[in-house]
């Protein structure tokens, strides 16, 4: 009797518990299903691109956690003069060695065509371990923090190089590379925007907590990397690309044909790797586009470091230093997201004209910011720089897809990423060394873009008029 009554009483309790559990569980499962539906749309799920989009979102979330921890230790926790010294030390200990390591990353990864999933997983796992290592030093700001930061930077860029090489192998049918890269980049930006306030909240608990969060995120990314399709590890038909032929080596002349066939000597040289196609052989578009993107990336590095110190010492009118930095950061992020979205909408039409146009647009805003330095102009330049950098990079990707033969395309992406990262380092170094004068800073920003325009715009427009000499993609 008692047992029957107890069972009857427990029934409503069990149903109530299930209802509450379902109510708490549904928002998370619904969100997960919505994200999966968005990332796997238009054939991205079948091709494997959806999994890469999700992996890149995880990568962006983990990186921003580490950035928050480093910024709080190196920048915000000390007076401005000491912060400049710490950031300069950070650049010297991490960025300077990276400029030496960066040219090696691409060639090393070229030797791992059958282990790209393992390379991305390794980059994730290494950052998880380094995040734990940094957690012990972040509170004191000890020198051991900087080698670990260098390791994180190298692993992050190694992941980026491999990711660029992987994207062409995961394209869904009737999907342009610029559209694929737009989706991947936008996922990273959205994840960064979501993870940033979470990291800031973790930092209120303790300076090491964002690093613990990064460790958990990167462990998840390690597992997710191995869920990519096996074709990611295939190197069928690939060869290595060279941005510039080796010093003292000229392009080999075609061997005379005999009975419609190249002689055996020429075939032997090509088989032995002595005759490898370089990016110069596909016309000026890619090289000029890379030069223009170098200016954008140098501007990005410059603005990040220069404005960080300038606005801390001289906040925008009527605003605190934190709010000033927030305004500039949000403006840059919004511009970057808008540029990525516009890049997907344009579908890579006329990439040379797009690159030249956005470079001129950025230069115009930089000049206006120098002439009329104010809160509005600084925010406008930050937003414009984010917009033009994103759209210019996507257009460069489109030119590489169109002009570079498929067998060397992945290697070309690796080398272009390395060059752009080195430009960011140089721009950041200039931003650290420059006196904290707003008009002077905006004038230097204008000079960076002017140099980029002088070396690339004319060639880009000429190439656009002539058309691609070797169109590989319709």
Number of C-alpha atoms within 10 A of each C-alpha: 6 7 8 9 9 10 11 11 11 12 11 11 11 11 11 12 12 12 12 12 11 12 11 11 11 12 11 11 12 11 11 12 12 12 14 16 14 15 22 19 13 15 16 23 19 16 18 23 28 28 24 25 28 22 28 24 23 25 27 25 26 33 23 24 28 26 17 19 27 24 13 17 22 21 20 13 13 13 11 15 10 13 18 19 14 17 18 18 16 20 19 14 17 20 25 17 14 22 17 11 13 20 17 13 20 23 16 11 20 20 11 15 20 17 17 27 26 15 23 26 23 19 26 30 22 19 30 25 16 23 30 19 16 25 20 16 18 22 16 12 17 12 13 14 24 21 16 20 23 20 17 24 17 21 22 20 20 23 23 20 24 28 25 20 21 23 20 20 18 23 21 20 11 8 14 20 25 26 23 22 25 26 23 24 22 22 24 23 21 15 20 23 17 14 23 20 14 16 25 19 13 20 18 11 10 13 22 23 21 30 33 20 21 29 25 16 22 28 19 19 26 25 14 19 23 16 14 21 18 13 16 21 18 15 17 10 8 16 18 20 24 16 17 11 15 9 6 5 8 8 13 10 8 8 13 11 11 8 7 7 10 13 13 11 10 18 13 12 12 13 11 10 11 11 15 18 21 18 23 16 13 20 16 20 27 28 22 25 27 25 23 28 30 26 26 31 29 26 30 23 22 27 26 20 20 24 26 22 23 22 20 19 15 16 19 21 10 9 14 15 18 13 15 23 22 12 20 25 19 15 22 23 21 19 24 25 24 19 26 29 19 18 27 19 13 15 18 23 12 14 26 28 18 23 28 22 17 21 26 18 17 26 24 16 22 31 22 19 25 20 13 14 17 16 17 15 19 26 21 20 27 29 26 26 29 27 27 26 27 27 31 27 28 30 28 27 25 26 26 29 23 23 22 27 22 18 16 20 23 29 24 28 26 26 21 23 23 21 19 19 21 22 24 21 21 18 26 24 22 20 27 23 12 14 13 17 13 19 16 14 24 26 17 20 29 22 17 21 27 20 13 25 22 12 15 25 22 13 19 25 19 14 19 16 11 9 14 16 13 13 14 15 14 5
